[in-house]
Amino acid sequence: MIPDHISLIDTGAAVARQLQRLLAERELLAGGPARAAQFWTSADPDHFRNILPILWNTAGVVRSFEG
């Protein structure tokens, strides 16, 4: 899908570690159990609800910025 001369670099894990470090430094890390994820979209929420189980491996609350 991607030509051999192009490198794809996924920075997600590094960004997550940096964010965790910064939040811990500022004592802003949330305590207790994780809450359920909520998703916001500026597109059609019904469309996003339909593809969310594919992207997130589970259904979830989807809200619109418009409403």
MDTraj code that builds the backbone (N, CA, C; nanometers):
import mdtraj as md
import numpy as np

residues = "MET ILE PRO ASP HIS ILE SER LEU ILE ASP THR GLY ALA ALA VAL ALA ARG GLN LEU GLN ARG LEU LEU ALA GLU ARG GLU LEU LEU ALA GLY GLY PRO ALA ARG ALA ALA GLN PHE TRP THR SER ALA ASP PRO ASP HIS PHE ARG ASN ILE LEU PRO ILE LEU TRP ASN THR ALA GLY VAL VAL ARG SER PHE GLU GLY".split()
xyz = np.array([
    [0.0822, -0.1187, 0.0000],
    [0.0000, 0.0000, 0.0000],
    [0.0875, 0.1264, 0.0000],
    [0.1965, 0.1232, 0.0752],
    [0.2889, 0.2376, 0.0797],
    [0.4169, 0.1976, 0.0073],
    [0.4672, 0.2819, -0.0802],
    [0.5918, 0.2484, -0.1508],
    [0.7072, 0.2244, -0.0527],
    [0.8028, 0.1420, -0.0929],
    [0.9169, 0.1057, -0.0079],
    [1.0008, 0.2259, 0.0356],
    [1.0021, 0.3313, -0.0434],
    [1.0869, 0.4466, -0.0106],
    [1.0213, 0.5414, 0.0919],
    [0.9021, 0.5066, 0.1382],
    [0.8321, 0.5881, 0.2381],
    [0.8276, 0.5120, 0.3701],
    [0.8659, 0.5782, 0.4782],
    [0.8605, 0.5187, 0.6117],
    [0.7430, 0.5768, 0.6880],
    [0.6654, 0.4907, 0.7473],
    [0.5528, 0.5328, 0.8297],
    [0.5968, 0.5262, 0.9748],
    [0.5877, 0.6378, 1.0451],
    [0.6322, 0.6450, 1.1838],
    [0.5101, 0.6700, 1.2721],
    [0.4835, 0.5758, 1.3616],
    [0.3704, 0.5884, 1.4537],
    [0.4222, 0.6467, 1.5842],
    [0.3824, 0.7700, 1.6142],
    [0.4309, 0.8379, 1.7353],
    [0.3318, 0.8291, 1.8505],
    [0.2229, 0.7561, 1.8330],
    [0.1171, 0.7501, 1.9345],
    [0.1671, 0.7096, 2.0721],
    [0.2460, 0.6014, 2.0815],
    [0.2932, 0.5536, 2.2119],
    [0.3854, 0.6561, 2.2782],
    [0.4741, 0.7175, 2.2006],
    [0.5659, 0.8173, 2.2560],
    [0.4896, 0.9401, 2.3057],
    [0.3900, 0.9826, 2.2317],
    [0.3087, 1.0981, 2.2724],
    [0.2325, 1.0658, 2.4002],
    [0.1782, 0.9442, 2.4093],
    [0.1046, 0.9036, 2.5298],
    [0.1960, 0.9018, 2.6525],
    [0.3185, 0.8505, 2.6363],
    [0.4137, 0.8503, 2.7492],
    [0.4501, 0.9917, 2.7923],
    [0.4724, 1.0799, 2.6973],
    [0.5062, 1.2191, 2.7287],
    [0.3900, 1.2872, 2.8002],
    [0.2688, 1.2649, 2.7526],
    [0.1514, 1.3238, 2.8174],
    [0.1382, 1.2728, 2.9603],
    [0.1578, 1.1441, 2.9808],
    [0.1496, 1.0879, 3.1162],
    [0.2552, 1.1510, 3.2063],
    [0.3757, 1.1667, 3.1548],
    [0.4829, 1.2290, 3.2340],
    [0.4483, 1.3714, 3.2723],
    [0.3976, 1.4492, 3.1753],
    [0.3627, 1.5890, 3.2028],
    [0.2465, 1.5999, 3.3018],
    [0.1456, 1.5162, 3.2862],
    [0.0332, 1.5186, 3.3798],
    [0.0772, 1.4795, 3.5204],
    [0.1656, 1.3806, 3.5309],
    [0.2161, 1.3389, 3.6621],
    [0.2975, 1.4507, 3.7266],
    [0.3816, 1.5163, 3.6471],
    [0.4622, 1.6292, 3.6964],
    [0.3755, 1.7371, 3.7582],
    [0.2619, 1.7617, 3.6986],
    [0.1716, 1.8691, 3.7423],
    [0.0615, 1.8186, 3.8355],
    [0.0756, 1.6919, 3.8775],
    [-0.0213, 1.6274, 3.9667],
    [-0.1636, 1.6367, 3.9101],
    [-0.1774, 1.6100, 3.7805],
    [-0.3068, 1.6168, 3.7140],
    [-0.3573, 1.4805, 3.6673],
    [-0.2850, 1.3735, 3.7030],
    [-0.3309, 1.2408, 3.6645],
    [-0.4581, 1.2068, 3.7425],
    [-0.5545, 1.1506, 3.6743],
    [-0.6797, 1.1099, 3.7391],
    [-0.6541, 0.9878, 3.8263],
    [-0.7217, 0.9830, 3.9389],
    [-0.7126, 0.8673, 4.0262],
    [-0.8363, 0.7806, 4.0102],
    [-0.8287, 0.6596, 4.0590],
    [-0.9434, 0.5702, 4.0544],
    [-0.9538, 0.4970, 3.9228],
    [-1.0610, 0.4217, 3.9088],
    [-1.0773, 0.3427, 3.7859],
    [-1.1064, 0.4312, 3.6650],
    [-1.0693, 0.3805, 3.5492],
    [-1.0942, 0.4536, 3.4251],
    [-1.2439, 0.4607, 3.3975],
    [-1.2877, 0.5708, 3.3463],
    [-1.4279, 0.5871, 3.3070],
    [-1.4452, 0.5427, 3.1626],
    [-1.5685, 0.5177, 3.1255],
    [-1.5986, 0.4781, 2.9881],
    [-1.5603, 0.5914, 2.8922],
    [-1.5086, 0.5531, 2.7765],
    [-1.4705, 0.6514, 2.6755],
    [-1.5950, 0.7137, 2.6138],
    [-1.5856, 0.8412, 2.5825],
    [-1.6903, 0.9125, 2.5100],
    [-1.6253, 0.9721, 2.3859],
    [-1.6986, 0.9719, 2.2779],
    [-1.6447, 1.0185, 2.1505],
    [-1.7282, 1.1350, 2.0991],
    [-1.6607, 1.2325, 2.0419],
    [-1.7258, 1.3512, 1.9852],
    [-1.6898, 1.3594, 1.8380],
    [-1.7845, 1.4018, 1.7564],
    [-1.7579, 1.4148, 1.6137],
    [-1.8281, 1.5375, 1.5574],
    [-1.7679, 1.5970, 1.4573],
    [-1.8332, 1.7067, 1.3860],
    [-1.9050, 1.6521, 1.2626],
    [-1.8890, 1.5239, 1.2367],
    [-1.9563, 1.4584, 1.1235],
    [-2.0866, 1.3946, 1.1738],
    [-2.1389, 1.3019, 1.0975],
    [-2.2635, 1.2339, 1.1313],
    [-2.2398, 1.1343, 1.2452],
    [-2.2994, 1.1575, 1.3635],
    [-2.2768, 1.0676, 1.4772],
    [-2.3222, 0.9236, 1.4501],
    [-2.4301, 0.9063, 1.3736],
    [-2.4773, 0.7711, 1.3437],
    [-2.3742, 0.6938, 1.2611],
    [-2.3119, 0.7613, 1.1670],
    [-2.2075, 0.6965, 1.0870],
    [-2.0914, 0.6558, 1.1766],
    [-2.0507, 0.7454, 1.2649],
    [-1.9388, 0.7144, 1.3546],
    [-1.9751, 0.5993, 1.4482],
    [-2.0994, 0.5971, 1.4982],
    [-2.1446, 0.4864, 1.5827],
    [-2.1329, 0.3528, 1.5105],
    [-2.1599, 0.3534, 1.3809],
    [-2.1532, 0.2304, 1.3025],
    [-2.0108, 0.1793, 1.2847],
    [-1.9154, 0.2696, 1.2722],
    [-1.7778, 0.2245, 1.2506],
    [-1.6970, 0.2155, 1.3808],
    [-1.7484, 0.2704, 1.4891],
    [-1.6750, 0.2699, 1.6159],
    [-1.6359, 0.1298, 1.6620],
    [-1.7235, 0.0300, 1.6552],
    [-1.6806, -0.1042, 1.6983],
    [-1.5626, -0.1590, 1.6180],
    [-1.5485, -0.1159, 1.4946],
    [-1.4352, -0.1597, 1.4128],
    [-1.3074, -0.0879, 1.4582],
    [-1.3179, 0.0417, 1.4849],
    [-1.2008, 0.1216, 1.5228],
    [-1.1592, 0.1010, 1.6683],
    [-1.2564, 0.0880, 1.7581],
    [-1.2317, 0.0888, 1.9021],
    [-1.2505, -0.0486, 1.9635],
    [-1.3010, -0.1427, 1.8862],
    [-1.3278, -0.2793, 1.9296],
    [-1.4432, -0.2890, 2.0287],
    [-1.5227, -0.1853, 2.0396],
    [-1.6420, -0.1863, 2.1237],
    [-1.7293, -0.0670, 2.0847],
    [-1.8552, -0.0748, 2.1198],
    [-1.9438, 0.0389, 2.0965],
    [-1.9161, 0.1448, 2.2032],
    [-1.9679, 0.2644, 2.1844],
    [-1.9459, 0.3694, 2.2831],
    [-2.0423, 0.4847, 2.2620],
    [-2.0373, 0.5780, 2.3550],
    [-2.1198, 0.6973, 2.3481],
    [-2.0587, 0.7917, 2.2442],
    [-2.1399, 0.8329, 2.1468],
    [-2.0932, 0.9247, 2.0432],
    [-2.1843, 1.0478, 2.0467],
    [-2.1211, 1.1624, 2.0564],
    [-2.1965, 1.2877, 2.0605],
    [-2.1507, 1.3786, 1.9459],
    [-2.2372, 1.4707, 1.9118],
    [-2.2078, 1.5633, 1.8037],
    [-2.1694, 1.6987, 1.8596],
    [-2.0710, 1.7628, 1.7979],
    [-2.0373, 1.8998, 1.8347],
    [-2.1491, 1.9954, 1.7969],
    [-2.2287, 1.9575, 1.6986],
    [-2.3345, 2.0430, 1.6465],
    [-2.4532, 2.0542, 1.7410],
    [-2.4834, 1.9514, 1.8152],
    [-2.6055, 1.9512, 1.8937],
    [-2.5792, 1.9472, 2.0368],
])
top = md.Topology()
chain = top.add_chain()
for i, resn in enumerate(residues, 1):
    res = top.add_residue(resn, chain, resSeq=i)
    for name in ("N", "CA", "C"):
        top.add_atom(name, md.element.get_by_symbol(name[0]), res)
traj = md.Trajectory(xyz[None], top)
